Amino acid sequence: MKQYFKVDEWKVIEEGFDPAHNKVAESVFSLGNGRMGGRANFEEAYSGDTLQGNYVAGVYYPDKTRVGWWKNGYPEYFAKVLNAANWIGIDISLNGEQLDLAKCKVLGFRRELNMQEGYLKRNFRARTATGKEVEVEAIRFNSLVDDETGAICYSINPLNFGGYIKLTPFVDGDVVNKDANYDEKFWDEVAKNTWDDGAVLQMRTRKTGFEVATGMKYHVALDGQAKRIDTQPVTREKYVGAEIRMNIEEGQRITLYKYAANLSSQNHPKEDLVELTKNVLDAVCHKGFDTMLAEQAAAWAEKWKHNDIVIEGDAAAQQGIRFNIFQLNQTYTGEDDRLNIGPKGFTGEKYGGSTYWDTEAYCVPFYLATAEQKVARNLLLYRYKQLGKAIDNARLLGFNNGAALYPMVTMDGTECHNEWEITFEEIHRNGAIAYAIFNYVRYTGDEQYLADYGLEVLIAISRFWAQRVNWSAQRQQYVMLGVTGPNEYENNVNNNWYTSTIAVWCLKYTLKVIDDVKRLDTGKYNSLTSKINFQDEQECGKFKDIISKLYLPYDDNLQIFLQQDGYLDKEQTLVKDLPETDRPLVQKWSWDRILRSPFIKQADVLQGLYFFEDDYDVETIRRNYDFYEPRTVHESSLSPCVHSIIAAKLGDIDRAYEFYLRTSRLDIDDYNNDTEDGCHITSMAGTWMSVVQGFGGMRIKDGALSFSPLLPAGWEAFSFRIGFRGISLKVLVSKNEILIKNQSNQTLTVNVYDNGYLISPSSETAVPIKPLH
Ligand code: BGC
C-alpha cells in the first residue's frame, strides 16, 4: 500500500511529479462518461513512461488468440478493449523547443480530480533544457450532457521569455494497444478533413469494421480576450493537426480551448460520420467551455443526489467511497443496453472484453439501488440476448440439448478467454448470471421478467449443470470434476464447494420459477417449453435427482465446507506468516508454488456464504470465515468487499472496516501494485456493497427492505441513498440511531433488526442502534 495522493473528501490530489508513479496516476485520474473515456495522459508531449489510452465504449478488436498449446474449444479471438484515436493531444513548442515534462525540470506540479463536478485539473511550472520557464493549467472533462464529446482548456504562461509559441492541437489515430498479441495495428484510416478551426479523422477497425470519427474544434484567447488566429493544417496518415503560432510577450497568458467528439458507427451511419461530427463540434463549441463545465457540474450534482455516500469523521474512507462511486458512474450509465461494465472500464487495456461475471455478482446490486430499474434490467437483457451464443459455446465444448455456458469474458456473447483452466473450468460464472436474475426479481418484484426472459436463461443454465456433473459409482453421489472456483490460485480441482453449491441453487431456483411461471401464465410456459423443446417431467426429474445427490465437500472435524477435495492436504500456513516481501504472490512466486500453496486469491467458500447466507446459521458462517479469512491473500480486487460484508454480519466491525478501507482505497493506495494497468472498476460496486450491505446491513426479505446497521469505531455517522420499488430513501446511521427518511409519496415498510416500521410519505423514523455484544 502506498500513499501517493492527498486525502480530500471530494477530490483526489497529487502534489509533486514523480515519473515513477505516473502510470498509477494516469489510471486513478481517468475520465469517462459511459460513452467514451481515457487515461489521464498529458495533453502535451511526454516521452517518459506512460500508457496511452483513449477508449470508445463498445468498440473492440478481435485479436487472434495466442497460446502455447492450442486446445480444441478455445475461441479464435480475444476481444481487446481498443485504444482509439488520441483526441486530447496538444503539442507545445516554445521558440522551437518542445514542451515535454520528461525533459524539463519540474518546479511545481499538482493534479486534481474533482469528483463533485467531474473534471481533471493539472497545474505545473517547468523549466526546459534551455531555461525557459512556463506555467501551465489544463482542465479537461468528458461531458455527461453531450456524451460524445470532451473539452479541454489549456493555458500557458511564459514566465521568463517572450517569442513564438506554437500550439498544435491534433487528433492522432496512429495508436497501438500495448497488449496486442502480434504487435499489429488495429485501425485503418477512412477519411480526414480539416478546416479553419477544426478537423475530423475517421478510422476503421480491422476485422470488426467499426468506424469512429474523432474531431476537434478550437479557439484561442490571449490574456482572457478571444484572439483571431491563423492556423496551418498539418496532416499525415492517420493524423490531423493544426499549427497555431502566436508571438507573445513574457507574462502573457495564452489559452487554447479544444473541443473534441467521438462518433461511432454503432450509433450513426458510417457515411454521415464526418458531417455529424462537425455538427456535434459546432454545437458544443457554440455552447462554450464555461457553459459545458457548468452543465457538467450540474449533471454530476444530479448523480450524487441519487448515489452519494457520506461518511462523517473519516476523510480517507469518504474519499475512497466517492472515488468508487465516481468511477462506476464514469464507466456505465445504463443508457445503452449493448454496453456493459468492463473490469477496467475506460482506465486501461488489461482484461479485454467488457463483461465478466463481475457484472452480475458485484455490479447489479449497485445499479439496482442507485439507478432506474431499467438499468439493471438492461444488464440482464444483455445476457438474455446472448443466450444463443452461450448455447453455441457449450455446444463447442460437447454439451447439447440447449445447455448454455456463458463466456468468461465477452464483448458480444462469444467467448474470448483462452486459458483452459479458466475458459473451460471457471464455470461458476453461469451461476452468477442466474443469481443476478434472482437478485433483480427479489429487489424489484418484477416477476414478469421471469416469464418473459428469465426462465429461458435459467433452463439453459440448469441444462448445463445437469450435463456437467457425473455419477460417481464409488461415492454413490453426483460429483463435479475439473473445475476452477472463484479462487484462481487453484485450478482443475474436483468438487469445488462454491461451484457445486451454486449449481444446486440454480437447479432449485429453476424448478421454483418453472412452477411460478406455469401457475401465473400457463400459455407462456407452454410456448417456451415447445420453443426450447424442454421435456418438463424428465428434465425436472433429473434436476431434482442432482439437487438431492450432488456431493458437497465438508470436513467433519473442523465443521467447515471444504473449498474443494483435498484442500486440507495442503500445508496449512497462514497469510500472517508470509513475509511482506513475498506479496503480492502473483508477482513474487512461481505459478507452481502458488498452486500448491493453501493461499486463496479471493472469496470462494465465503462468496457462496455471502450469496446464500439465509441457508446457513450464523455459527456455520463464523466457522468458515474464521478458517478461510486467514488463508486469503485478496489478490483479486473482488475479494475484500465480500469479506467485509461477512465480517460486518458477524459483528467483527474492526475487520469489516479494515476490508472496507482496502476495497475502497484499492486503487488510490495501489494495494495490489497493479493500478498502473488501470483501475478495478467492477470491484468498486463491491465497495458500495460493503457500506450498504455491510455496515448498513441492508437486505431484501419477503419483498421489504431490512437494515441491521453497525458503525465503524472511527466514524461519527454515515448515510446512503437508495431507490427501492419507486421509493427513494435516505438512511443515516449515527452513533445512537438509524434514521430512515422516506423521500417519496408512498408509504414505506422497512424492518430494522427484527421489527417492522411503516414510514409515511415524506417523513422519517429513527430506531436506536443495537450495541455490539
Ligand atoms: C478475478 C476474476 C474476475 C476478473 C476480472 C480476476 O482477477 O479472479 O474473478 O472476474 O479478475 O475482474
Residues whose N, C-alpha, C, O or C-beta is under 5 A from the ligand:
A	BS01	BGC	P343 Y356 W357 D358 P486 E488 S636
